[in-house]
Amino acid sequence: MCMSVVKVTRKFQVTIPECVRRVVGIKVGDRVLVEYDEEADVIKVRLLRPKKRRRFKLGRKLSVEDVERAIGEGLKQCLDSSGR
Protein backbone atom coordinates (compact mmCIF):
# COMPACT_ATOMS: atom_id res chain seq x y z
CA MET A 1 0.00 0.00 0.00
CA CYS A 2 1.27 3.45 -0.87
CA MET A 3 0.55 6.28 1.55
CA SER A 4 1.92 9.80 1.79
CA VAL A 5 1.04 13.00 3.56
CA VAL A 6 0.80 15.90 1.11
CA LYS A 7 0.47 19.61 1.73
CA VAL A 8 -2.31 21.77 0.29
CA THR A 9 -0.92 24.89 -1.40
CA ARG A 10 -2.44 28.36 -1.08
CA LYS A 11 -4.18 27.68 -4.42
CA PHE A 12 -5.68 24.50 -2.89
CA GLN A 13 -3.52 22.23 -5.05
CA VAL A 14 -2.00 18.92 -3.97
CA THR A 15 0.60 16.70 -5.58
CA ILE A 16 -0.32 13.08 -6.15
CA PRO A 17 2.61 11.07 -4.78
CA GLU A 18 4.82 9.27 -7.30
CA CYS A 19 4.07 5.80 -5.91
CA VAL A 20 0.31 6.39 -6.39
CA ARG A 21 0.81 7.80 -9.91
CA ARG A 22 2.88 4.75 -10.84
CA VAL A 23 0.41 2.19 -9.46
CA VAL A 24 -2.65 3.91 -10.97
CA GLY A 25 -0.92 4.87 -14.22
CA ILE A 26 -1.52 8.62 -14.03
CA LYS A 27 0.40 10.59 -16.64
CA VAL A 28 0.77 14.29 -17.45
CA GLY A 29 -2.43 15.57 -19.06
CA ASP A 30 -4.67 12.85 -17.60
CA ARG A 31 -7.93 13.88 -15.99
CA VAL A 32 -8.98 12.78 -12.51
CA LEU A 33 -12.33 12.93 -10.76
CA VAL A 34 -12.22 14.29 -7.19
CA GLU A 35 -15.25 13.58 -5.03
CA TYR A 36 -16.14 13.72 -1.36
CA ASP A 37 -17.85 10.68 0.14
CA GLU A 38 -19.85 12.03 3.09
CA GLU A 39 -20.74 8.58 4.40
CA ALA A 40 -17.10 7.46 4.63
CA ASP A 41 -15.79 11.02 5.27
CA VAL A 42 -13.07 10.60 2.66
CA ILE A 43 -11.94 12.38 -0.48
CA LYS A 44 -11.67 10.04 -3.46
CA VAL A 45 -9.53 10.69 -6.53
CA ARG A 46 -10.18 8.51 -9.58
CA LEU A 47 -8.40 8.45 -12.90
CA LEU A 48 -10.80 9.13 -15.77
CA ARG A 49 -9.73 6.75 -18.48
CA PRO A 50 -10.38 8.10 -21.98
CA LYS A 51 -12.90 6.14 -24.01
CA LYS A 52 -11.54 4.36 -27.03
CA ARG A 53 -12.42 6.32 -30.14
CA ARG A 54 -13.94 4.46 -33.01
CA ARG A 55 -11.83 4.59 -36.14
CA PHE A 56 -12.58 3.77 -39.72
CA LYS A 57 -9.97 2.71 -42.23
CA LEU A 58 -10.57 4.17 -45.66
CA GLY A 59 -7.73 2.46 -47.49
CA ARG A 60 -6.25 5.80 -48.54
CA LYS A 61 -4.99 9.02 -47.08
CA LEU A 62 -7.34 11.99 -47.05
CA SER A 63 -6.32 15.35 -48.44
CA VAL A 64 -7.40 18.66 -46.93
CA GLU A 65 -9.76 19.04 -49.88
CA ASP A 66 -11.35 15.62 -49.13
CA VAL A 67 -11.98 16.63 -45.52
CA GLU A 68 -13.38 20.04 -46.47
CA ARG A 69 -15.67 18.46 -49.08
CA ALA A 70 -16.96 15.91 -46.53
CA ILE A 71 -17.61 18.66 -43.97
CA GLY A 72 -19.50 20.68 -46.58
CA GLU A 73 -21.62 17.68 -47.57
CA GLY A 74 -22.37 16.88 -43.93
CA LEU A 75 -23.35 20.48 -43.22
CA LYS A 76 -25.61 20.53 -46.28
CA GLN A 77 -27.30 17.29 -45.18
CA CYS A 78 -27.76 18.65 -41.67
CA LEU A 79 -29.31 21.89 -42.92
CA ASP A 80 -31.53 20.05 -45.44
CA SER A 81 -32.87 17.68 -42.77
CA SER A 82 -33.59 20.54 -40.34
CA GLY A 83 -35.82 22.25 -42.90
CA ARG A 84 -33.60 25.30 -43.44
C-alpha positions as CSV (number, residue, x, y, z in Angstrom):
1,M,0.0,0.0,0.0
2,C,1.3,3.4,-0.9
3,M,0.6,6.3,1.6
4,S,1.9,9.8,1.8
5,V,1.0,13.0,3.6
6,V,0.8,15.9,1.1
7,K,0.5,19.6,1.7
8,V,-2.3,21.8,0.3
9,T,-0.9,24.9,-1.4
10,R,-2.4,28.4,-1.1
11,K,-4.2,27.7,-4.4
12,F,-5.7,24.5,-2.9
13,Q,-3.5,22.2,-5.1
14,V,-2.0,18.9,-4.0
15,T,0.6,16.7,-5.6
16,I,-0.3,13.1,-6.1
17,P,2.6,11.1,-4.8
18,E,4.8,9.3,-7.3
19,C,4.1,5.8,-5.9
20,V,0.3,6.4,-6.4
21,R,0.8,7.8,-9.9
22,R,2.9,4.8,-10.8
23,V,0.4,2.2,-9.5
24,V,-2.6,3.9,-11.0
25,G,-0.9,4.9,-14.2
26,I,-1.5,8.6,-14.0
27,K,0.4,10.6,-16.6
28,V,0.8,14.3,-17.5
29,G,-2.4,15.6,-19.1
30,D,-4.7,12.9,-17.6
31,R,-7.9,13.9,-16.0
32,V,-9.0,12.8,-12.5
33,L,-12.3,12.9,-10.8
34,V,-12.2,14.3,-7.2
35,E,-15.3,13.6,-5.0
36,Y,-16.1,13.7,-1.4
37,D,-17.9,10.7,0.1
38,E,-19.9,12.0,3.1
39,E,-20.7,8.6,4.4
40,A,-17.1,7.5,4.6
41,D,-15.8,11.0,5.3
42,V,-13.1,10.6,2.7
43,I,-11.9,12.4,-0.5
44,K,-11.7,10.0,-3.5
45,V,-9.5,10.7,-6.5
46,R,-10.2,8.5,-9.6
47,L,-8.4,8.4,-12.9
48,L,-10.8,9.1,-15.8
49,R,-9.7,6.7,-18.5
50,P,-10.4,8.1,-22.0
51,K,-12.9,6.1,-24.0
52,K,-11.5,4.4,-27.0
53,R,-12.4,6.3,-30.1
54,R,-13.9,4.5,-33.0
55,R,-11.8,4.6,-36.1
56,F,-12.6,3.8,-39.7
57,K,-10.0,2.7,-42.2
58,L,-10.6,4.2,-45.7
59,G,-7.7,2.5,-47.5
60,R,-6.3,5.8,-48.5
61,K,-5.0,9.0,-47.1
62,L,-7.3,12.0,-47.0
63,S,-6.3,15.3,-48.4
64,V,-7.4,18.7,-46.9
65,E,-9.8,19.0,-49.9
66,D,-11.3,15.6,-49.1
67,V,-12.0,16.6,-45.5
68,E,-13.4,20.0,-46.5
69,R,-15.7,18.5,-49.1
70,A,-17.0,15.9,-46.5
71,I,-17.6,18.7,-44.0
72,G,-19.5,20.7,-46.6
73,E,-21.6,17.7,-47.6
74,G,-22.4,16.9,-43.9
75,L,-23.3,20.5,-43.2
76,K,-25.6,20.5,-46.3
77,Q,-27.3,17.3,-45.2
78,C,-27.8,18.6,-41.7
79,L,-29.3,21.9,-42.9
80,D,-31.5,20.0,-45.4
81,S,-32.9,17.7,-42.8
82,S,-33.6,20.5,-40.3
83,G,-35.8,22.3,-42.9
84,R,-33.6,25.3,-43.4
